[in-house]
Amino acid sequence: MKNLGLIALIITFLSVNIFSCKEKTTEPIETESVKEEKILKTYAEISIAQEGKWVDGPRGHQEYNGGTSFKNINSLQIPKEHTDHTWFIRYEGPGWENKQIAYRLYLDWRNAIDIFGKKVDTLVLPYVGQDGFDSYHEPAPWGLDILKAGKSMGIGGYGRFMNDTVAHFRNVGRTHAKIENGDASSTITITYDDWKTGNESINLETQLTIYPQDRFTKAELLPSLEIDGLCTGIVKFKHIPLVKKEGQQWAYIATYGNQTLVSDTDKLGMALFYKLDEVADQHEGINDHLVIFKPSTQKLTYYFLGAWEQELNGITNEADFFKDINEKLEILENKNTL
């Protein structure tokens, strides 16, 4: 059962002035009531600009201009004006994290999932993007945005593979996001009503959940109708080979190497675990290593993770990365869950 009192305390905490965050990013986020019991282990948020207005912008779409601050909210129906680079949602979508890693989803037509690499073992998202909208691209004591998603789905994003390309979310009637922070996990639920691709329209509900331990996110997709091509994947870099491994019930695709924005030698491992009986094909797309699901109206479940070498006490070499994900594959084979 979700701890409603904890949620209220989180909102209260986030309503205070947190703009001087650079000096606070190594401190744990706590509630004031029972500090020894209420240090948060996972966290999710969505934060929108305040006091501005929508105006025509230089990119050919409207932008949110004149915002003076950001406000965290528990749910958001995306305004019709919102698209990429509108300066409305802090770091462009919802974020979720534990002490090891943080992720964000571009809550616009791109719908890709990105990675915030963390150099500290505390929660940092409330401070990200407060001191300049895209300041997270620059190195900070807590870390930075490390993944170049480009035209891909990033890591574990979702779309529809059709006509040899991935259709993202350019044509959606309504998008709604909801945040839930509990004692044992944090979850972002996103509903896309009237998502049109080709000649078809469906509703899609997605849940992204992070837990206190480890780096993975559990992703669940629930389509309203059976359609071909619903997919997920990992961003594709030409110089990084794809590694695949199958068990009896589960499989993974993974990459490891110089695939971050940080430097030409910086190392990142990424993996995506999926159920073999839910998947029609593993396919090489233009921008992604794709996992394509069978048409279904049942919940589709997969896991994804990133492992950055600069993470505090993290995985720093390829051998240890594959040892880690091979152990996870064995757990999935035996328990059907991580």
N, C-alpha and C positions, 0 to 999 in steps of 0.2 A: 504494500500500500504506500503510495507516495506521501511524503511528509509535508503537509501543507504549511505547517508552521515554519519549517526550514525554508521553503520557497519564499514565504513572506519576509523572512529575515534576510535572504539573499537580495531581494528587491530593495529592502531598506538599506543594505550595505552599498548597493550599486547606485543609490540615489545621491550619495555624498560626493564631494568633489574628489575625483580620482585622476585629475589631469596631470599631476606631478608624479606619474607612475614610474618613471625611470629609477627612482630611488626606492621603490617598494616591490619590485618584481621578484625579489628573493624572499619576501615574507609570505607566510601562509595566509590564505583567505579564511577568516574565522567569523563566526557569529559572536555577538557580544554576550549572550546569555550563559552558555556553558562551554567555554573555550576548549577545555580538555576533551570534550565529547563531540564538538560540532565543527571540527576542522574538515572542510569539504574534501572529498576524495575524487569526485568527478564533478564536472560542471559543463553546462550548455547555456547559450544565450543567443538572443537576437536584439540588436540595438539600432534605433533609428534616430535620425537627425531631428532637431526641434527648432522652432521659431523661424524657419525659412519658408520659401514658397517655390512652386514649380514655375520655371521659365524656359523659354526656348534656348537651347545650348548650341555650341559650335559643332557638335558631332552629328547634327541632324535629328536630335531627339531632345525631349525636355530633360532638364536637370533640376535638382533641388538646390536652390541658391540661398545663401545667407543664413545657413544653419549655425546656431550658436553653441549647441551642446548635443550630446547623445543621451537617449533614454532607453533603458532596458525594459522590454515588455515580454509578457508570457506568450502572446500570440499575435500574429500579424496576417492580415489579408493584403496581399501585395497590391499597391495602387496601380491603376492602369497606366500611369506615366512611367513606372519604373522599368528600367532595362539596365544594361551594363553601363558602368561609369556615370551614374546619376548622382553620386555623392549623398545618397539617402540612407542606405544601410551601412553601418560601420563594418569595415572590411568586406562589404558587398554581400553578406549573407549570414546565416547562423554559423556559430562555431561550437565545438565541443572538445573536451580535453580531460586527461587525467595527469598525473604527475610526470609522465614520460613523454607524452606527445599531444599535439593539438591538431585539429582538422577544421576546415571551413568549407562551406558549399556556396558557390556563386548562385544566389537565388534570383536568377534571371534566365534568359534564353540559353545561356551557356550550360548551366546546371552541372558544372564540373566540380570535383572535390579536390581541394588543395591541402598541403601539409604546412603547418608551422613547426619548424624544428626548434626544440627547446633545449637550452643549456642548463636549465635549473630544474629542480624537482618539486616546484610549487605551481599553483595555478596562475596563469598569466592573462587569459583572454580579456578580463575586464579592463586591462590597461592597453590592449593592442589597438592601434589606430586612433588613439585619443589625441596625440600630440602631432597632428598632421594626418590627413586621411589615409595616405598610403605609406606612412613612415615604416610600416612593418617590412618593407622591402630592404631596408637598411639594417645592418647588424646592430643589435642592442644587447644589453647584458642578459636578457631572457632568451634570445635567439632571433629568428626571423622567418619570413616566408621562404621556403626552399624549393618548391616544385614549380617547374615551368609547364603549366598545363596546355598552353597554346590553344589549338582547336580540338583537343582531345576531351575525354571525360575525366581527365586527371587520374586519380586512384579511387576505384570503386564507384565512380559516377554511373549514371544510367541514362539510356536513350533507346532509340530504335534503329536497328540496322536495316536499311532498305536502299535499293539502287546503288549498292557498293559504297555507301557512306552511312554515317550515323546522323540521324535526325535528332536534334536536341529539343528544346522546348520553346520554339519561336511562336507557336500558336496555341495558347492555353486560355480557356475562358476565365478561370479563376484559380489562383494559387494561394494556399493558406499554410502557414507554418505555426507550430505549437511547441513550446519548450516545457520539459518536465525534468526537474532535478530531485532525485530521491537519495536515500541513504546508501543504496547499493549500485546505482547507475544513473546516468543522465541520457535522456532521449529527445531527439528532434523528430517530430511527426510532420510530414509535408503532404498535403493533398493537392492534386492537380485535377481540376474538373474540366472536362471537355478538351482534352489534349488531342489535337488534330495532327495526324501524320498521314500523308497520302490521302486516301479516300475514307479513312477510318477515324473515329473519335472514341477515346476511352477516358475513364477516370482512373487515376493511379494514386494509391496511398503508399507512402514510404516511411519507414522508421529507421533511424540511425542511432544506435545505442553504444555507449562506451562504459567500461567498467573500471573499478579502481586499479586492477592489476593489468599489466601488459599493454601492448600498443594497438591492439586490434579494435576495429569497429564492427559490430554486427549490423548488417543491412537486411531489411525485409521489404519486399515489394509485393503489393497486392493490386493486380489489375482487375478492372471491372469486366473486361471482355477478353476472350482469347485472341491474341494477335501474334503474327509471326514477327520475329526480329527484336523483341525486347532484349536488351543486352546491358552488360557492364564490361569493365575492362581496366587496363592499366595503360597510361600514356606510353607511347612507343618512341624510342630513340634508336636511330639506325646503328649506332656503334655499340649498343647494349644487347647481348643475346637474351632471348627468352628461354627460361627453364620451365619445363612442365613435368609434373609427377602425378600419377593416378594411384589411388588405393582401390578398394572394392566399392566404397560408397562415396568417397570424397576425392577431390583432386585439387591441385593448385597450379597457377601460373605465377612466375616470379621473375624479377630482374634485379641485378645488383651491379653498381658501378658508378661512374662519374655522370650523374644525372640530376644535378641540382643547379640552382642559380648562384650558389655560393662561390665556387671556384672550379677550375679545371681538374682539380685533384680530389675534391670533396666527394665522399662516398655515401650513397643511399641505397638501401634495399627496399623493394616493394613486393608484396605478395597478395594474391586474391585466392581464397578458398571457396569451392563451390561443390554442390551435390551433383554427382554424375547423372542421376535419374531426372534432374530438373533441366538439364542442359542439352541442347540440340547439337552444338558445334563450338569448337574453339577456333576462331578465325583471325587472320591477320588483316586488320583494317588499314586505312591510310594513316591514321594518327594514333590508333590504339591496338593493343593486343586484346582481342574481344572474346568474351564469353557470351554466347547467344542462347537464351532460354527457349525451351519448348513453349508453344502456346498454352496458356493456363489461366484459370481464374483462382487458383490456389496461391497461398502465400509462398513466395520464393525467397530463400534465405542464402546469404553468402557472407563471408567475412573478408575484410581487407586490412592491411597494416603497412606502415612505413617504419623503417629502422635507420635512423641517421647516425653517422659515426661520431658526431659531436654531442650527442645526447649524453647527459651526465651518467656515468657508469653504464654506457650503452654498448651496443654491438659494433665492433670496430673493424671487422674483416669479413670477407665473403664466406669463409668456412663456418664461422660461428653463426652467420645469418642463416645459411641453409640448414645447419644443425637445429636451429631454433624452429624454423618453419616445418622441418621434417617431424620434429616432436609434436608440433601442433596438428599436423596431418594424422599422426597416430592417435592423438587424443580424439579427434573428430571421428576417426574410424571406430574407436571403442565406445565413445559416449554420445556421438552425434551432435555435440555442442562443445564450444570452448568456454 
